[in-house]
Every structure is written in C-alpha cells, then in structure tokens.
C-alpha cells in the first residue's frame, strides 16, 4: 500500500490524544453547596468497573476514528500490476484518435460529442510524463498526423480540429496508427486512444478488427442524450427535362432516423438562393416519407438548388444540394442519305434543339464531336471515318439512333455497335404488322402518352432487321412479338435500333403521330441520361457534361473562398475529374477556368454520404461484449473530461482505497456517539 499524500502521516501522533486524556483526567471536581440537606435525594453509586470499561471503549473508538481519518487524507492506494511501467518511460509514444465526423454533432449534457471528445483528448497528455510525444489523428488523415509531437503542440492540434466530411473505419485508423509507430520503431508499450461515438454505419465490423497484441487500447465511447435526426435521402424530378416556365414537381424523400416523432417540420426548396416552394412534414420515428414540391423556373441555364429541412442538433444533412439544367441546348447530328427527309423538320419547333443534317460522304466532325444525339438514317455502310465517329460518341456518352436502309451492310454495323444483326426475308406484297402499346412503366415512354386507350393507333412496319446482343432490349414490339424499336443501354449512353427503314414501303413510323414524341424523347434522354443532379463525396471519379468546354484549358471548382483544381480531362463536352482528397463541405461548386474566375462553365453539387446520418452506435456494453477476449483493451463508460485523469489512473496505475478508510472513520465516530448516548452504567 502506498500513499498519494504521505505528508498527512506526520499527524499520526494525534492518535494518542484520546489515550492521554484517558490517563490524565483533566476534569476538575466542583463543589456544590446546598442550603438544606433535607432536599437531597439518595445518591446512587455507579459501578467503577462498568464506568471504566465504557471510558476505555470510547477512547479506543476515538483513537480509531483519528487514525482512519489521517489515513484517508493520506490517500492510500494499491499499485496495479505493471501500473508503474506505464509512467516510468520518459520518452513514450501515444496515439490519440478523435472522431470528427458529422455524427458527432449529437449532444450530451448540452455539449456536442465532438467538443466533449476534444476536451477529453486535451486531458490525455496530463496522465503521462513530460517527455512523452503524441500523434493527433482525425478522419482527414493529414500528412502532419503521421508524426508525433510534444504536449503543447498536441493540445494546439486538438483545439484546432473541426468537423470533416471524411469517415473512416476503425481498421483504417488502426493501420494508420501502426504505420506511425513502425516509422518511430516502437515495438512495445504503445498506447492508443480512440474517442468516438462508434457509429455502426461507418466504423466497420468490430469482430473483424485486427488488434495489435503489443498495443494498449483505450476506447472512449461517447453517447448522445437523445437519438434524433432528419435526413433528406434523395430528390428526383417528375419530368427530368426541365423547360423554362413549365410546371414541374420535385419529389423529396425524407427519413426520420431518431427515436421520437416529429411534427410540422418545414421543408423548403430554393432555386438560386430564392425560395421557390415549401411544405411541412410529419414523420413518425424510423419512418420515411416522400413529399411533392411544385415549381416552375422562368429562365434557362444552370440553377443552384437546395432543399432544406428544419432539424437540430445534427444539422449537417439538413440541406440537400443539386443542380437543375433548365432548357439546356441539345445538339443533334443527323447523318442521312434518305431521300425522304422525315428527320429534317422534326426538331425545328424547340429553340433548345439544335439539329444539323449532312450526308455520310460529307460529315461535319465538329458537329458530331459535340453532339448529344447522333442519328444514322438510311446509311448503307459504316466506313472507317464514320466508325471512328461512332466509337468516339460511345466513349463521350453520345446517344445514337439507327434507322437502317434496305441494303444495310451487316458486318460494318455489327462491328461498330458490337451487336448481332439478322436480316429477315420480306415477301413481295407482305403487309405491315402493327405494333403493341408499350408498357406503361417503361421509363423511355414516361410522359409521352397523356392517356392510353385500348384501341390506340400505333405505327406499323415490316421487321426487316433484328438487333441482338448484350444490353439490347425491346422498346416497341410488333404484335408478333418481334422488336420494332430496340435499345442498347450502356453505362454512359444508349443506342436505339429500328427494325425497319423509314421508307414508306417498310414503315409508316416517319409519318405517324408517335414519331415526333419518340424522337423528342431520344433527344431529351441524351441530355438527362448522364446528367446527375448531385454527387456524394464518396464518389471519386466524376463525369459532367457542359457546353463550351475547351481542350487544353484547366478548370477549377469554386465555392465561397474555397478553390480546388482537381485532376481532370476534357473530351468534347465531357469533363472528367477526380474528386480531390481535400476536405470539402457540401454545396454547389462553380466550375470556372483556372486563369479566369469570370469564365463560368456551370455548376456541380456535392452532398454528404448517407451513412453518416445514421446515428445508431455501439454502446459500452456492445463494445465490452464484442471485445471481451482482448486483455489489452480497456473501455471507459460515461467518462467526462474533468474526471478523466482520475478514472484513467484508477483503471491503469493504482486502485485507490482511501474511501474505505473514510467510511471506517465515520463508523468509529458513530460507535463513539452510540457508546456515550446509549450506554447507561448501572448503580
């Protein structure tokens, strides 16, 4: 047994004071005079033996009370096995990981978990000798966090920490930490602290975590007083192609990830920072709901948009950012050798549809390179030049539509599109076959038909060609189940294949009422198919399409005072860039030329990953149960910054026993009082 305050032991001679009082009775007897002895009652003599025993017991109780009180003030403790080894090194290394993900916005005792984690982190160096160095690690994994620093520098690093959009699994944290120890050639006595809410959706599977046997782990889980958070899961449009001044609907899916119901929460849509629509929502705990928000936009162009919801204290996911491209220019290149000019006028009624027509022997390569939709009509053979145009279009995400000629060169088309093409023999005088009404749920025909009727007029044709291959499916089918119009869907673009030429002897499609909406649909999908409303920060390689991109020009992302130049590549109207590892906040980022901030190309929106909004975490009991087989792991429950040093020392260095001495002192004091009050000596 050792003492924290051994100086109090000098007071031990005070234990003899009751003994001295007992041996030398300093009480003086007093003389009482009575005027009339007749009034005196009979005096009863007490037993000298009983009186002597009582005084001895009172003396012993007083001596033990003083002894226990002195020992309690001296703070006795029992050193733990290897406890001093933790503090004997004067040049040890300690790693401190502080979770700074946005889930740490939850509150405990009116303070965010992140602030509580920083307060605890600042107290950790206080339990180690002055010569120790510290690694301060957060989710950013910065270059500076690879190295160890002294006490003062470590405290500055912790104070300067802010929230980050990065999330890390504990295995990633462990690997990063051990790399730092290995760099310092530390093989034993390694101390690691993890301060986190241990969020289930982000830290990975605990049972699969590989712990280093030569490292002492100190897990400090922080839990919120309440589990409450609303999250905007996603947004989508009723009509993906947005025309100016046309009414549209935005669907917003919202989830209540907390344990309590919410009522009358306002949901607001902003377009270019101006409120465009709003509604309210009521959500039961753990429920999800989709709300509709009507809007219309008066002018064309890229619009910065966001949907906001009122929620506290976890507010990082209250805003969902996205970009709406209103009436964007759609460039259409038509390569046609067809004497029937069905396609020449189909795109003339809308100003945002820019169609250029030329023959296969006079291709305008500037038009094809910048095209969103490429149409081949009645072209017999795909020569080498046209084949390069097609391959370049597929790489750039250009949609392609093919209306064959009656003398189509099967080999050249099969090579260009990677499909199998079979030609049917059509008998002279064969009648055209009608087509079936398309399935109502096919996304291609969304908003094409205002109302479907049983005997709807549908185009007719002769199935001269059948297209087959990977990703090819039927859009419109003949009544004999053969394909009238097929689609080949790839990752970035789609190809459309007609089974019959637009010549009137093979099909009436070019003169049918369905022809114009189908061709419009092809054009619109060429612009909206590859355009995403927003991106997540966990997506690294991004593709966005903008008009006016220039090869050889460097573009940067700009958001407020933040400017980032990512690794990038420009190909026609497609900008491909790699999301940088820098810490970014959610929002709409403007894409401008690096050497000219006023030359804006458009916008791209970023939102935080969904997993961070799911606040369910491993409790202390969960951690203890899962990690109970590891003797080198200690888990601290409900620890606070002001009590950290004491709790850590009691758990790792010494077991204090002063409380037991204090309780004993109080017990002997009660015994003394009981002896004096209740022990009545007999006469």
LINTA-V352833 format. One record per run of one state. SS is the DSSP state (alpha for helix, beta for strand, coil for the rest). FROM is the first residue (numbers start at 1). TO is the last residue. Records with the same first field share a line. If there is no record, write none. Layout:
SS = FROM-TO / FROM-TO
//
This chain:
coil = 1-1 / 4-5 / 24-36 / 40-47 / 74-75 / 80-84 / 89-92 / 99-101 / 106-106 / 109-110 / 128-132 / 138-142 / 147-148 / 150-150 / 160-169 / 184-189 / 197-198 / 204-205 / 209-214 / 222-229 / 238-241 / 243-247 / 257-261 / 272-273 / 284-287 / 296-300 / 310-318 / 327-329 / 337-352 / 359-364 / 370-372 / 378-383 / 397-398 / 404-409 / 418-419 / 424-432 / 436-442 / 446-459 / 462-464 / 469-471 / 479-482 / 490-493 / 499-506 / 508-508 / 512-512 / 529-534 / 537-540 / 546-554 / 560-561 / 565-566 / 572-573 / 579-586 / 594-595 / 608-609 / 614-616 / 618-619 / 627-632 / 637-640 / 653-653 / 657-657 / 679-683
beta = 2-3 / 76-79 / 93-98 / 107-108 / 111-112 / 133-137 / 149-149 / 190-196 / 199-199 / 215-221 / 230-237 / 242-242 / 248-256 / 262-271 / 274-283 / 288-295 / 301-309 / 319-326 / 330-336 / 353-358 / 373-377 / 399-403 / 420-423 / 433-435 / 460-461 / 465-468 / 472-478 / 483-489 / 494-498 / 507-507 / 535-536 / 541-545 / 555-559 / 562-564 / 567-571 / 574-578 / 587-593 / 596-607 / 617-617 / 633-636 / 654-656
alpha = 6-23 / 37-39 / 48-73 / 85-88 / 102-105 / 113-127 / 143-146 / 151-159 / 170-183 / 200-203 / 206-208 / 365-369 / 384-396 / 410-417 / 443-445 / 509-511 / 513-528 / 610-613 / 620-626 / 641-652 / 658-678
//
